[in-house]
Amino acid sequence: MSTLRTKTQSLITTLLGLPLGALLFGCLVGPKYAVPVVPAPPAYKELPSAELASGVRWSAATPADAMARGSWWEIFGDPQLNALEAQIVISNQNIAAAAANYAAARAIVRETRSQYFPSLTAGASISYSRVSVFPAANVSSGTTYTEYSLPVEASWEPDLWGKVRNSVHSAVFAAQADAATLANVRLAEQAQLAMDYYLVRAQDVLAKVLDDAVLSDQQTFDLTQTLYRAGLTTDEAASAAEAQLRAVQAQRENVRITRAEYEHAMAMLLGKAPADFSLSVTTDALVPPEIPVTVPAELLKRRPDIAAAERTLASANAQIGIATSAYFPNIVLSGTAGFTGLSAADWFTWPSRIWAVGPAITQTLFDAGLRRATTQQYRSQYEAAVASYRQTTLIAFQQVEDSLVASRVLRGELDQQNRAVAAAQRAFDEATVRYRAGLDPYLNVIQAQQTLLSYQDNAVQIRSQQMTAAVQLIQALGGGWSAQQLPSARAVAQGH
């Protein structure tokens, strides 16, 4: 009999110990996450060693100090641009919206973490009731009474299968994705501001070219008018000189429109109305900086959009674990305690106490394929996230290559265009001298000047494209951002 009692006690202890162990440790169901492998080329196609030898100096090194600090625009050495970039983080509305989305994602993490802990509710009630009349029991009238109740209820669902942990992981990864998205929006807005800034600067340079042309045409027009009044030239020449002057003046006015539009775009990026922002005219030469380029494999760690796609992928993987946990039973521990009585005087007396405690276990036996379909849904969403992540990396490599080839080719194109401008300037000067000496008609001057202005305009546009390509290359390389800047899970949960 003693042996039977001992075995029975041992069996009871074992059975009680199993759920206790599950409560303390639990399981984490679902697939283990690993970052998908994305092959990176050993070197960029548009950055061959032959180009380095020819003097196009793209140094294969870590980003410069300014880029490493995130202040990549300092590499251009432009104080006015530095001052503008310092404002954009404060006042840009797209950045503000992305920051708010990240703050909301952090709040969701804290909401999800609350599921680790029991819920406790309390409530007081006073109810008036009347008992029905039962003639068969010889009850002639109903009985009315008042019940006073003050229950406190507690419930807790232990995370046996990792549903809560997967939910927290998914929320944390999603918040980290929003943090990377915030960094990407910030980089995009900063890059757009820099590009608009140099487009304005290009219009200032072009305006200076046209101002010089207007001055030259005005002098020629005055000379032609003097010669015409003296009978030394024809009305045709005088009219042609005036037409050329007015055409160049109109072209100069059109530059004002383009410059104003770029200036208005900058105001919008800075969170200001166009009336509250103006940019002083600057005609200094536009010179793109030398931009350090890292190896392609480093790009995967330096692009915030790639980091956002990877964190989104991790969140999707955790969602599969949440769906898988639905296949296992749910255990809820609940309890109630409080006071109840039929009079206010006896409400809180010890004999009026009530309590109840006990576990409840539920298991879905039939759901017509709901859990299977839900799990398949999240697996498919994970596969879509994998494809999106890999596509993001391919786009990143493409953008770097595009910017590299643009910067490399534009440098040689500008050199040839500057030679064309110099030759056109000599032709224009010669045509002007011959016209004033009475050797050639004014038509030759007009044709030479139109050619010169066209070449000068092309040179300014190429220089503008160089500056834009430099900014785009920096943006494509991540602007000095690093995946190490992503907030940790603890920082996300604590709201940092």
Secondary structure by P-SEA (a helix, b strand, c coil): caaaaaaaaaaaaaaaaaaaaaaabbbbbcbbbbccbbbbccccccccaaaaaaccccccccccccccccccccccccaaaaaaaaacccccaaaaaaaaaaaaaaaaaaaaacccbbbbbbbcbbbbbbbbbbccccccbbbbbbbbbbbbbbbbbccccaaaaaaaaaaaaaaaaaaaaaaaaaaaaaaaaaaaaaaaaaaaaaaaaaaaaaaaaaaaaaaaaaaaaaccccaaaaaaaaaaaaaaaaaaaaaaaaaaaaaaaaaaaaccccccccccccccbbbbcccccccccccccccaaaaaaaaaaaaaaaaaaaaaaccbbbbbbbcccccccccccccccccccccccbbbbbbbccccaaaaaaaaaaaaaaaaaaaaaaaaaaaaaaaaaaaaaaaaaaaaaaaaaaaaaaaaaaaaaaaaaaaaaccccaaaaaaaaaaaaaaaaaaaaaaaaaaaaaaaaaaaacccccccccccaaaaaacc
